[in-house]
């Protein structure tokens, strides 16, 4: 690859999970682990739905209904928004803790190892 070759760009979606609670000093903090890169809007939302379902099932029945409503059908609006290059966010709150999943359209550069190979 010489200096005039353009690196191939890969459109996709950058996904993160944040939490905000007294344990984080009341400020949002990225949850342990690394952000998730999705190739499609549906893949990004599928990731959130899977993790949110796990979290929602540990909540009491009153708190779980809003989360399950989004997991069952509310996610469709977010796929449509992402398809229009608009970011989206999904929140689950319980007591003094809020968990937020965010997804935004992004353009990714290839990994250096992929370019050299």
C-alpha positions in Angstrom: 0.0 0.0 0.0 1.5 3.3 -1.0 0.8 6.8 0.4 -1.7 7.6 -2.3 -4.0 4.6 -1.6 -7.1 5.4 0.3 -8.0 3.3 3.3 -11.3 1.5 2.8 -13.9 2.9 5.2 -16.5 0.7 6.7 -19.9 2.2 7.7 -21.4 0.8 10.9 -22.7 1.6 14.3 -20.9 2.4 17.6 -22.7 1.0 20.6 -22.0 1.7 24.2 -23.5 0.9 27.6 -23.4 3.6 30.3 -24.5 3.5 33.9 -25.2 6.3 36.3 -25.7 5.8 40.1 -24.3 6.8 43.4 -21.5 4.3 42.8 -20.4 6.4 39.8 -20.5 9.6 41.8 -23.8 10.5 40.1 -22.0 10.9 36.7 -22.4 8.6 33.7 -19.6 6.1 33.3 -19.0 3.5 30.6 -19.7 0.1 31.9 -16.8 -2.3 32.2 -15.9 -3.9 28.9 -15.4 -2.4 25.5 -17.9 -0.7 23.2 -19.5 -2.9 20.6 -19.2 -2.3 16.8 -22.2 -3.3 14.8 -22.3 -3.6 11.0 -26.0 -2.9 10.7 -28.7 -1.0 12.5 -30.5 -4.3 13.2 -27.4 -5.9 14.7 -26.8 -2.9 17.0 -30.4 -3.0 18.3 -30.3 -6.8 18.6 -27.2 -6.3 20.9 -29.1 -3.8 23.1 -32.2 -6.0 23.2 -30.3 -9.0 24.4 -28.5 -7.2 27.2 -31.5 -5.1 28.2 -33.6 -8.3 28.4 -31.1 -9.8 30.9 -31.1 -6.6 33.0 -34.9 -6.2 32.8 -35.5 -9.8 34.1 -33.7 -8.9 37.3 -36.0 -5.9 38.1 -39.2 -6.0 40.1 -42.4 -6.3 38.0 -43.3 -2.6 38.2 -39.9 -1.5 36.7 -39.7 -4.2 34.1 -42.8 -3.4 32.1 -41.3 -0.3 30.3 -38.1 -2.2 29.4 -40.0 -5.2 28.1 -42.3 -3.0 26.0 -39.2 -1.6 24.2 -37.7 -5.1 23.8 -40.9 -6.5 22.4 -41.8 -3.7 19.9 -40.4 -0.3 20.7 -37.1 -1.1 19.2 -38.5 -0.8 15.6 -38.5 3.0 15.8 -34.8 3.0 16.8 -33.8 0.8 13.9 -35.6 3.3 11.6 -33.8 6.2 13.2 -30.4 4.6 12.8 -31.2 3.8 9.2 -31.7 7.6 8.8 -28.3 8.2 10.4 -29.8 9.4 13.6 -28.4 8.2 17.0 -30.6 6.5 19.5 -30.6 5.7 23.2 -32.4 3.3 25.4 -32.7 3.7 29.2 -33.6 1.4 32.0 -34.0 3.1 35.4 -34.5 1.4 38.8 -34.3 3.1 42.2 -31.2 5.4 41.9 -29.5 3.7 39.0 -29.9 4.3 35.3 -28.4 2.2 32.5 -28.3 3.7 29.1 -27.4 2.0 25.8 -26.4 4.3 23.0 -26.0 3.7 19.3 -24.7 6.1 16.7 -23.8 5.7 13.1 -20.1 5.7 12.5 -17.4 5.2 9.9 -14.6 2.8 10.8 -11.1 2.6 9.5 -9.7 -0.9 9.0 -7.3 -2.3 11.6 -3.6 -1.7 10.8 -3.1 -5.5 10.6 -5.8 -5.8 7.9 -4.3 -3.0 5.8 -0.8 -4.4 5.8 -1.9 -8.0 5.1 
